[in-house]
Amino acid sequence: MVTRAAIALANVWPRLRGWKFRAYVHPTHVVVTAAAGEGLALAERRVGLVWQMLVLARDA
């Protein structure tokens, strides 16, 4: 919930400036499932206070 609020707040500035850029939050399992459908697998995951980093790799 904190992450979604932070992203909503971060999107205010681009919206006010008329920029098309927006940040989005997606559930991790949705991203990993979509990536798997394209031949990628989760190689690493790091978690911070309000963020996650996923490393997705294709088997060689």
Backbone torsions as a table, in degrees:
resi	resn	phi	psi	omega
1	MET	NA	-38.8	178.7
2	VAL	-62.8	-42.1	-179.0
3	THR	-63.0	-44.8	-179.9
4	ARG	-62.5	-39.4	177.7
5	ALA	-65.4	-41.4	179.8
6	ALA	-64.1	-41.5	179.5
7	ILE	-67.6	-40.8	177.5
8	ALA	-60.1	-42.9	178.6
9	LEU	-66.1	-41.8	179.7
10	ALA	-64.5	-27.1	-179.6
11	ASN	-80.3	-10.2	-179.3
12	VAL	-63.8	-47.8	-176.6
13	TRP	-59.5	-51.6	178.5
14	PRO	-59.1	-38.1	179.5
15	ARG	-63.2	-45.3	179.6
16	LEU	-63.4	-33.3	-179.5
17	ARG	-81.6	-8.4	-179.1
18	GLY	82.3	12.7	179.0
19	TRP	-76.5	150.4	179.3
20	LYS	-84.9	-15.5	-177.6
21	PHE	-63.2	136.1	172.0
22	ARG	-142.2	144.2	173.8
23	ALA	-93.0	149.6	-178.4
24	TYR	-131.1	156.7	175.8
25	VAL	-121.0	127.0	178.5
26	HIS	-124.5	141.9	175.4
27	PRO	-59.0	138.1	-177.0
28	THR	-54.6	-45.1	-176.7
29	HIS	-63.5	-30.5	178.4
30	VAL	-68.7	-42.7	179.7
31	VAL	-65.2	-46.8	-178.3
32	VAL	-64.3	-40.3	178.9
33	THR	-65.2	-44.0	178.3
34	ALA	-63.4	-41.5	179.1
35	ALA	-64.5	-40.7	179.3
36	ALA	-61.2	-35.7	177.5
37	GLY	-65.0	-18.5	178.1
38	GLU	-104.4	11.4	176.2
39	GLY	89.0	13.4	179.2
40	LEU	-103.7	152.8	178.0
41	ALA	-129.9	150.0	178.7
42	LEU	-69.2	118.3	-178.8
43	ALA	-100.7	-30.0	-178.5
44	GLU	-158.6	148.1	176.8
45	ARG	-140.0	128.4	175.8
46	ARG	-123.0	141.1	-176.8
47	VAL	-121.5	131.5	175.4
48	GLY	-111.9	-164.1	-179.3
49	LEU	-65.0	-45.5	-177.9
50	VAL	-132.8	19.7	-177.9
51	TRP	-145.7	164.7	171.5
52	GLN	-134.8	149.6	173.2
53	MET	-121.2	125.9	176.8
54	LEU	-112.4	133.4	172.2
55	VAL	-108.0	120.4	-179.8
56	LEU	-112.0	135.5	-176.5
57	ALA	-134.8	151.5	176.3
58	ARG	-97.3	133.8	177.0
59	ASP	-63.3	136.5	-177.8
60	ALA	-83.0	NA	NA
